[in-house]
Amino acid sequence: MAGVRLDGVAKRFGHTVVIEKLDLEVRDHEFMVMVGPSGCGKSTALRMVAGLEDVSGGNITIGERVVNDVPPNDRDVAMVFQNYALYPHMTIRRNLEFGLRMRKMPQPRIDELVDGAAELLGITSLLDRRPKQLSGGQRQRVAVGRAIVRHPAVFLFDEPLSNLDAKLRIQMRAEIKKLQERLQTTTLYVTHDQVEAMTMGHRIAVLKGGRLQQVGTPLEVYERPANVFVAQFIGTPPMNLVHGRLEAGGSRIQAQGFAIPVPRELLPATARRGGGEVVAGIRPEHVLPPGRDVRGEVVPVEAVVEIVETLGGQLIVHARAGSTLLAFKEDPHRAPAMGARLTVRLELGALHLFDGGTELRLG
């Protein structure tokens, strides 16, 4: 097995900069997920690791070897694509064998590897069929199997579940995660779906506009987002953001329509910022609706209900306080009426603060 390291990696197409100096280390045996919106450069970075795109600057290292000039077939990586990339005229067995045959591997060894991968993925009964005879989930298993049979040092996944329906995506992401845990193969996985990133990765790397925003475990990134973008991108529903100005002394944030006292533990970060603009962030689970038990210090805020979303086991309520739309969770049997006025409580111990200009985390 081997780790992967990107040192100052850049990618340019003419004058267009797609990735600007990306530094990222994927540890040996780690499942690293690169996540971000469309166009952030995550798939381009993956393709550079695979050797399908040239590197405009910096170095890519797999194991102890810099692979910038190494052909794709000599990098000891296997890539699973978004569109499966199966040969339609071949049986599933032939699809799984293809890469091994190209390497002129003996047929007994090919049979052993293909049968082992098929059993692992539960597709043994499909080996004599062709891709058009399979469902989307079965085709995805075959695509993963074609990577497994090679026993590579690194797995590369490029949004492999985006063509599947919601239920099958949940099933397949669990299967891929269990598979990686069993094989212990270093894995770099790309997705735009933050739920996939949170549920699958040992660590996640958040990208925006070709720049790395934050790297950490899912819980680290969720609980201590490095900036406003990460705070809103990671988490469903997204973090509530309140734009305001610090009063003199930095002890209170004045927003439009209400004020928020700065928690004691954050006062050192705001004491010298009096008059400066800040963004206060609070997760929906820390906005308490009427009747919910209070945990620690809170500040009451008057709000008017604008949207109620029913999700079966819970409601997501969106209520406007001044110019801020606050989302919070409520019991499905206590749905407030549209236009209802209510008082929510913000848990101050769960407050996040960001600089209004740089949008970087404070404290």
N, C-alpha and C positions, 0 to 999 in steps of 0.2 A: 504494500500500500504506500501512498505518498500524499503529502500535503501539497497545496497549491498556493503560490504567493504572487500577487500583482504589486509591483513596485513602480509607482509613478506612471502607470500605463495610460496612454492617451490614444485617441482615435480621431482622425480628421478625414473628411471627404472634401478635398479641395480646401476652401476657406471655411467650411462648416465644421465646427468642433462638436463632436458627438460625446466624447468622454475627455475630461480634463484632469489628468494626473490622479488616477485611481490607485489607492493603496489599500490592499485587502489581503488578509491571510486566512486561508482555510486549513485548519489543522488536520493532521492525519486521522482518519476514521470519522471526521466530523460531517454533519449534515448542515451545510450553510445555505440559507435561502437569500437570494437577492430579490428585493421587492421594490416596486416603485410604479408610478403611472406610465402610460404609454409614452415612448419617446425619451425615457430617462437614460437609456444606454445600457440597460441590464442585459438584453439579448446580444447586443454587440460585444459586450465584455465576455459573455459566455462563448461566443463564436471565435473570439480571439484566443481564448484558452484552448478551444478545440483545434485552432489552426485554420479555420475557415475564413478568417479576416486577418489581414496584416496588422501589425502593431505600428502605430505612428510614433510612439515614444515610450520609454520605460522598458521594463523586463517582466516576462512571465516565467515563473519557475515551477516545475512539477517535480516533486522529490528534491533532488539536489542539482537538477539540470535546467539551465535556461533554455527555453524551447522556442524563442522568437523565430528562429530560422529552421526549426524542425518540421518536416511534413506532417500533416494530420495523422497519417497511418502509423507514424513512428512515435507518437506522443503517449501511447498507452492509455488513451481515454476512450470512452464510449458515450455517444450522445443520443438522447431520445428527443425527437422533434415533436412540435405541436401537431403536425399533420400526419403522424405515424410513419410516413415514408416507406410503406410496404410495397413490394413488387406484386402487382395484381395478378400476373399470369403464373405466379409460383404458389405452390402449396405453403402452408404455414411451416412445415418442416423445412422446406427449401429456403424460405425466408430466414429462418433461424440459422441454417447452415451456411448461408451465402458468404458472410465475412470470414468464416473459418475455412471454407473452400478456397477463397482468394489467398489465404495464407498457406495453402497447400498442406493443411493439417491431415494426418492419416484418418481415414473414414471411421475406424473403431473409436478413436478419440472424439471425433465429431459427434457420433451417435451418443456417446456417454455424456457429453456436455449438453447436447440438445435435449435429451431425455431428462437429465437432471433439472434443467431450467424449466422445462414444460411441467414437470411434477411440482416444482416449487411454486409455479404461478397458477397451477390448476388448469392447464390448457392441453393436457395430454390427449384428450378426446378430440381436439380440434386440429391435430397435426396434419391430417389429410385434406382439410378444407382449404379454400382460397379466401383471401381477405374479404371479398364482397359477400361471403356467406357468414361473416361475423358481425356482431354488434360493435358499437363504438368502444365499449369497455373491454371486449375481447381483443379488439385490434390494439388497444393500448397495452394490454398485457403482452401481446406478441412483440410490440415495439420495445417494451422493457426487457423481454426475454432475449431479443437480439443483442441487447447491450450486455446482459448477464453472461451469456455463453462465452464472451470474450475474456471474462475475468480481468477487467481492466484495473488500473491503479485508481482511476477517477471516473465517476459517473457524472455526466452533464445532462440536466433536464431543462428543456426550453419550453415552458408553459405547457406541459404535456396533458393537462386536464381541461384546458379551456374549451375544447369541443364537446365535452360531455355534459349531460344534464346534471342538475344540482344534486340529486340523490346519488348518482353514480360518482360524481366528483368526491363526495364525502367518503364513499366506500374505497375509491381508488387511492385517495391521499392516505388513508389509514393503511392500506396494503403496501404502498410504496415506503411509508415510514417503517413498518414492521420488517419489510424486506431489507432496508438499509441497516437496521439494527441487527438483523441476522447475519448479513454479509460483511458488515463493518467496512464497507467501501467508502472512501472519501467521496462526498457528493456535493456538487454545486447545482442548486436548483433555482430557476428563474420563474417568477410569477408576478402578476399585477394584483393578485388577490391577497389582501393582508390577512384574511382568515386562514388561507393556506399557509402563509408564512408563519403565523403565530402557532398553528397547530402542528407543523411538521419540523421546523428547524430547531437544531440545538442552539444556533445563533442566527440572527437575521441582520442583513445589511440593507439599509434604506437608502435609495438613490433618488435624486431629483436633478434634472437638467444636466446629466453627465457627471454629477458630483456626489460623493458619498456623504450622507447626512449623519448617519449614526450606525454603529455596530454593537450588538449586545445580545444577550438572551432575550427571548420574547418578553419575559416579565420585566427585565431591566429597561427595555425600550418603552414598554407600556407605562411603567411607573415613574420613569425619569426621562421623558423625551428631551432630546438635546435642543430642539427648536420648535417653533410653531408648526412648521410643515409636518414634522414627525408626530407631533401631538395630535394633529387632525387626521393624518393618514392612517395611523395605527389605532385601532379601536372601533367597535361598532355598537351603538352609534358613535360618531366622532366626539372628541372632547369639546365641551362648550368653551367658547372664547369670549371674554369680556374685555373690550377695549376701553381704557380709561387713562386718567392722569393722576399721578401721585401728589397728594397734598404736601405742604411744607412739613419736613421731618420724615416723610416717607412712611407714615403710619396708617394711611388710609388711601384707598383707590376710589376716585370719584368717576363713576360711569354715568351715562345718560339715563337718568331716572332712578338710580340707586347708588349706594356706596358700599364698599367692602373693606372692612378693617384688615390690615396686613397681619398675618399670624406672627407670633413672637419669634419663631425660629427663622422667619424670613426678613425680619427687621434689619439685620446687618447688611443685607443685600440691597435694601431700599433706602436706608437712612440718609444717604447723600444724593439721592435721585429726586428730591422734592421738585415738583413741577414737571418732571419728565413723563413721557408717555410709556405706558406698560400694557401688556396683555395678560390678563388673569385667565387661567385655564382650570376647568373642573370637569371631571368625568361625570356622565349621566348618573352613575350609581351613587355619586356623592351629592346629588341634588335631591333632597328629601321632600316628597309630597306631603300634604296634610295627613295627619294620623300616623305617620311613620315615626318610630322611636328615634329620638335624637341621640347621636353618638358624639360626645365632645362638644367643642365650641362651634356654634353656627351663627349665621346672619340671615334674618328673614328678608325675603324679596317678594314684592307683589308682582304677579304675572297674570296674563290673559291667555287662555288656551286657544291655539290656532289650529293644531293638527293632532289627531289621535290615530296611531297606527296599531292595529291589532296583530299580535304575533302568536296567538294561541295561549301560551303560558304566561305572557306578560304583555303589557301595553308600552309603547313608546309615545310619550306625550311631549309635544312641542308647544311651549308657552312663551309669550313675548313679555319681557321686562324692559321697559324703556325701548332702546334700539337693539337689544340683545335677544336672540331667540335661544331659549334654554330647553334642552332635551333631557328628560328624566324617565325613569322606569316606574310603572305603577301596576298594581294588581289588576288582572283583566276584569274582575267583578266590581271594580271601583272606577270605572271610566268616567272622567269628567266630561261635561257637556262642552261643545264647541262654543267659544266666547265666554266661558265661565271665568270668573276672577277667583284666584286662589293665592295662598301664601306658601311658597316653597322655602326650604332652608338649605343654605349652602354650607357644607362641612368645611370649615376653615383649615382643619388639619390636613385636608386633601388638596389644598389649593396649589396650583403651579403658577409661577410668574415668569414672564418673558419680557425682554427689552422691546419697547415699541418700535425702535428703529431697526436694530439688527435682527430681531425676532429670536435671539438666542436665550437659552435658559438662564434665569437668575437664581442665585442661592445654591 
